[in-house]
């Protein structure tokens, strides 16, 4: 895929992701309006996030990390890929059935681990919904296999469109029976089914293409899956750990953290996280072709894209987190105190956005090199550190301190992955020119936002909204200007220069 092709793919993915994230925000608005930020909302948040978390841990991240390189080497359009797809889908359904049965049987223990601060009433209500939600897992894990094959074919828009369909189905369930946790579980089953059926339909006749090659599993595939699943389990355990710790803060603490996290997911999914998704198949292809120079070029180009977008967004949200909370949740009926709390969490959580973007990029690079052990170790360091500092943070500093601890741990996570790339594979995740550009982007961003922040000190809501929009646009433009002035070969300007 050429540089212009990467940009086109990125724009398509960004557009579809935007629609998916927008539907997610609409879903949160419906939840906030019907249940507020109290005990009932905490239960709904748990039911909505648990199946997605388990799927990400055992399927989406691990399956993509392992299967995309397999489909690339087999030929994404080949009959061998079709045969492997059918085999992997069967295994995914069996794994999901076993996991769903385990969650269903162990519901009391699951709730005790995930929400230790829930009251007796909350536990009773959540148990009924969780018993239904458990059966979303077989289809959800099978959907991860379909997504991996689509990703190997560079059909990214179809993968990200699944989020839009999923959220639409959940909103129907929320609006049709407000306050019913059982109905919410039924809606989640319908949501994952719609997403999977849409992906299989998009694959079309490829699914039934006769196998034209050996379907034997590549050496080390099972080991890499276990390691990748372990890494994904640890990484996606971080939000779970945060929500579990937040439940110690009383009624509404989990929902408040969730509402802030949803806002932060918008720039992460819309722009920052798009770069690793687009580059992963290309990085895998470069490794398969033994093109180390191309691999380094792609990694450097990806880092430039992540930094140019994440730093301005992070600084803008740090300055105007309250505006983001007002824009998203003012119409939900939440009181002013809840909006202020959400805004503070958004501002502090934004500090971790550049680190997460870099971490996902480095993780994609390691997976492309068939290194799943490195991300596993780095992920364990990340969550272990969060557990060590998160509990005292929430006890002595509340939700803001907890989110700040998460952001600090995300930077440690990115540093650990960068160290693995260098020590094990001899690939420099950063170079002196890149560090210099990062400093320049940060300086320009701060200067661009200084004026709007000063002007908005005594402004009303509309004035702060205009200041935030103008300052963010100016900061992003300044970051791109820094790269342009430095002669950075951005993807749309052709092949990047090594080491930049």
N, C-alpha and C positions, 0 to 999 in steps of 0.2 A: 504494500500500500504506500503510495507516494505521500509527500508532505501535505499536498492539497487534499489528498484523500483522507488523511488523518484529521485534518481540520473539518472536512465535511462530515465525517463520522462523528467527530466530537460535537459539532453543532446539532446533529440529529439526536444524538444521545442526550445532550443538554436539554433540548426542547421536550423530548418525551419524559425525561427525568423531571423537568419542571412541572409538567402536567401531573406526574405521579406524586411529587412532593406537595403540589397544590391540593391534590385530592386528599393527601394525608393530613394537611392542615385543616381542610374542611371537615374531615373526620374528627379531628381533635376539637374543632369548634362545636360540632354536634354533641360530642361527649361533654364538653364543658358546659354547654347550655342546658343539657338534660340532667347532669349530675353534679355540676359545679366543680369544686376542688376539695371535696370532703371524702368521707369513708367509702361511699359508693363508687366514686371516681377511682379511688385506689384499687378497688376490686376489678373494675373494668380495665384499667391499665394493665394489671397483672394478666388478665385473660387475653388481652390483645397482644401483649409482647412475648408471653411465654412460648407459644408455638413458633413464632418467627425466630426467637432466640435459639430454640433447640434445633430448628431447621438450619439456621446459619452455622451453628456449632458443628453439627454432624453431617451436613449436606452441602449447602451452598458454597461456603468458603473452601472446604476440603475437596469437594467434588470438582469444582472449577480448577483448583490448583493442580489436581492430579489428572483430570480427564482432558482439559484443553490441550496440553502438550501431546497426549495420546492421540486425540482426534487430528491434531496438526500433522503428526508424523504419519498417520494412516491415510491422510487426505480427507479433508472435511466432507467432500462430496462423494467419497468412495463407498462401495458396498461393504467394505470391512468396517468403516465407521458406523454404518447402519446396523451391522450385526453386533458390534460392541455396544451401540446405544441400546438395543433391545435387551442385551444381557445385563447391562448396568441398571436399566430401568426395573427389571425383575428383582434384582438384588435390593434396589432402593425401596421398592414396595414392601418386601419382606422385612427390611430393617425398620421401616416406619411402623409396620404392624406390631413388631416386637416392642418398639419404643412406646407406641401409643398404649399398649396393654400395660407396660410398666408404669407409665404416668397415671393411668386410670386406677390401677391397683394401689399405687403408692401415693395417692392424692394427699392424704394427711401429712406425710413426710415431706412431700414437695412443697406444700404451703408453709410448713414449719421452717424449711430452709430458705425459701424465697421471701417470706414476709413474716419475720419473727415478731414484728410489732403489731400484727393484726389482732383485733379483738376477737372474742368468741363469735360474735355475730358475723363479722367479716369472714372468718374462716368457714362458717357454715354456708354463707352465700357463695363464696368463691369455690367451694367444693363441688356444688352442683354444676356450675359453669365449666370448671376444669375437667370434670368427667366427660363432658361433651367435646371440649376443645382438644382433648388428647387424640381424638380420631382424625384430626387434620393432618397428623404427621406423615402417614403413608403417602398421601398425594403430594404433600409439600416437599418431601424428599425426592420423589420421582420428578417433580418439577425442576429440581436443581440439576438433574441429569439432562433434561431437555434444554435448560438454559446454557449448560456447558457446551452442548453441541452447536447451538445457535451462536454462541460466542466464538467458537472455533471457526465458524463460517463468516465472522465479522458482521453478523446480523444483530448488532447491539440494541437497536431500537426495539426489536421484538422482545428482548430480554427485559429491558427497563419498562416496557409497556405493561408487563405483568403487575407492577405495583399499582398502576392506575386502575386496572380491572379489579385487583384485590380490594383496594380501598373503596371502590364504588359498591362492591357487594357488601362490605361491612357497613357502609353508611345506610344501605337499604335495611339491614337488620336493626341498626340503632334507631332509625326513624319509625320502623314498623311496630316495634315493641319497646318503647323507652323503659329502662329500669329492669328489663328481664335479662338476667345473665345466661339463662338457658338458651333463649333466643339468640343472644349474642354468640354463643358457641355454635349454634346451627348456622348462623350467618358466616362464621369463620370457615366452617366446612365448605359451604357454597363458594366462598371467596377463593380458597386454594384450588377447588375443583375447576372453577372458571379460568384461573390462571394457567393451570396445567393443560386443559383442553385447548386453550388458545395457542399455546406453544406447540403442542403436537399437531394441531391443524396447520400451523405455519410451516412445519417441517414437510407436511404433505406426503407425497409418494416416497420421499427419501427414507421414511421410517420402514417401509416394506421392501426396500431394495435388497435383492439377494446378496448374501455375503460372497465376496470374491477374494478373500484372503484368509490367512490364519487368524483365528480369534483368540489365540493364546495371549494371556496377559503379559505385558512387558515385565521384565525382571524388576523386582523391588517395588511394584505398584502397591501391593498391600501395605508394605512398610511405610511408603510415602503417604498413603491415605491415612493410616493411623496417626502419623506425625502431623499431617496437615489438619486432621480433625482435632488433634490435641491442641495445636496452635490456635485454631479457630475457637475451640472451646474456651481456652483461656482468654483470648481477646474479647469474645462476645460475653464472657462472664463479667467483664468490667462494668458494663451498664447494669447488669443484674446485681453485682456486688453493691454498686452505688444505690440502686433502688432499695436493696435490702437494708443498707445502713440508713438510708433516708427514712425508712419506716419507723426508725427509733425516734424520729422528730415529731411524732404525733400525727393526728388526722390531717390529710391533705398534703403531707410532705412528699409522698411518692408522686402524687398527681402534679404538684408544682414542679418537681424535677423533670417529670415526663414532658410537661408543656414546654419547658425551656429547651429540653433536648430536641424536641420536634422542630423548633425554630432553627437550631444549629444544624440539623440534618439537611435543611434546604440548601445552603451554600455547599455543604459537603457533597451532597448527591448531585447538585446541579452543575457545579463547576470543578471543585477541587478533586473529588473522587472520580471524575470522568477520565482524567489522564491515565491513571493506572489501568482502568478497564479497557481503554482503547489500545494501550501499548502492550498489554499482556500477551495476546496472540502473536504480535510482531516480535516481542522479545523471545518467545518460545521458538518462533521460526528462525530467528537469528542463531539461537543456540543449536537447533537441529542442523543448520547449515554450517556450523562452526565459524560463524562470522563475528569474531570478538569485537572488531572495530565497529561494526554496525550496532552490536549490543550496547557498547559504551555510548555511541552517538544517541541512540534512542533513550537511554537512561538519562543522559545529560539534558536532552531536549524535554523529557518528561519533568525533570526537576525544575527547569526554567518555567514551564507552564504552571506547575503547582505553586511555586513561590510567587509568581506574578499575580496570581488570583487570590491565594490564601492570605497573604500578608495584608493587603488592603482591606479585605473583608473582615479579618480578625480585628484590626485596629478600629475600623468603623463600628463594629458591634461592641467593642470595648467602650467606645465613647457614647454610643447611642443604643445600648441594650434596652433601655426603657421605651424607646421609640418602637423598636421591633416588637416588644410585648404589646404595646398599645395597638399597633397596626394589625396584629394577628388576632388578639384575644379581646379587644375592647367590645366587639359586638357579641361576645359570648355570654355576657352577663356577669362575669367575674368581678368581684369588688376591687376597689383601688389597692387595698393591701396585697391581694393576690397578684395583681398586675405588677406592683412594685417588686415583689419577691421574684417573680418570673424574670423581670428585666434585669435584676442583679445577677441571677444565675446565668442568663444569656451573656452578659458582659464578661463575666469571669470565665465561663466555658469557652468563649471565643479565643482565648489565649492558646488553646490546644489545637485549633484548626490547622495551622501550618504543620505542626508535628504529626497530626493524623494523616495529612496529605502525603508528607514525606514517608511516613511509615508504610502506608499502603503501596506506594510506589516501590520502595525497597523490598517489600514482601513479594510483590509481583515479580521483581527481578530475581529474587531467590527461588521462587517457585518455577520460573522459567528455566532456571539452571538445575531443576530437579532437586533442589535443596529444601527439604521440608523440616529438617531438624533445627536449623538456625531460627526460623520463625517460631518454632515451638519453645525453644529456650528463651528467646527474647520476650515472647508473650507471657511465659511464666514469671519472668522478672517483672514485667509490667503489672500483672495482677497481684503478685506477691507484695510488691511495693505499695500498691493501692490498698490492700488489706492492712498493711502495717501502719500506714498514715491516715487512712480514711476514717477508721473508728475514732481515734482521738480528735480528728478534724471535726466530725459531725457532733461529737459530744461537747467539745469546748467552743466550736465556732459556728455550728449550724450548717445549713445547706450551702451557703456561700463558701465556707471553708472546705466542705466536701468537694464541691466542683473545682475549686482551686487546686486541691490535691490531685484530682483526676487530670487536670491540664498538665501539672508538673510531671506526673507519671507518663503521660503521653509523649513528652519530650524525651524521657529516658528510654521509652520503647523505640522511638525512631533512632536514637543514638545506638542502641544495642543492635538493631538491624543493619545500620550502616557499618558498624564494626565487623559484623559477620561477613558482609560483602567484601570488605577489604582483606580481612585476615584469611578467609577460606578460599576466596575466588580471585583475589588480586584486583578487584574492581573498586575504584575510588568513587564512593557515593557523593563526595564533595571535592571540589578543587578550589584553589585560591581565587580564580576569577569568579566562581559561583558564590563563594562567601562574600567577596567584595560587592557583587551585584545584590545579594540579599541585604547587606548593610545599606546600600544605596536605595533599594526599594523601600526599606523600613523608614529611612530618613525622609524620603520624598512623601511617603504616606502620612507620616506624622505632621510634616509641614502643610500638606494639603488639607488635613482635617483640623489643624489648629484654628484657622479662621472660622469655619462653621461651628466648632465647639464653643469658641468664645462668643460668637454672635447668638448662639442658641441658649446662653445661660439664663436669660430672663424672658425668653420667647414662650409663647403658648404652645399647645400641642401641634397645631398646624405649622408653626414656625420651626419647631424641632424636627418635624417630619421633612420639611423642605430642606433644612440644614443637613439632615442625615443623608437624604438622597443626593443633594449637590456635593457634599463632602465625599461620599462614597464614590460617586462617578469621577470626581476630580482625582481622588487617590488612585483608583484603578487606572485612569488615563496616565497619571504620572508614573506608575510602575511600568506600564508598557513603554512609555517614553524613555525610561532609564535603559530598558533592554534594547530598544531601537538605537539609542545613542551609543551604547556599548558595542553595537554591531553584532548582537546575539542573533544567531541564525535560527529564528523561530520557525516552527513547523511549516508555516505558509510561505517561508522565504527559501525553502529548499533544504538540502542536506546539511545537518548541523556539523560544526567543526568539533573534533574530539577535544576533550578537556574543558570545554566551555560549559 
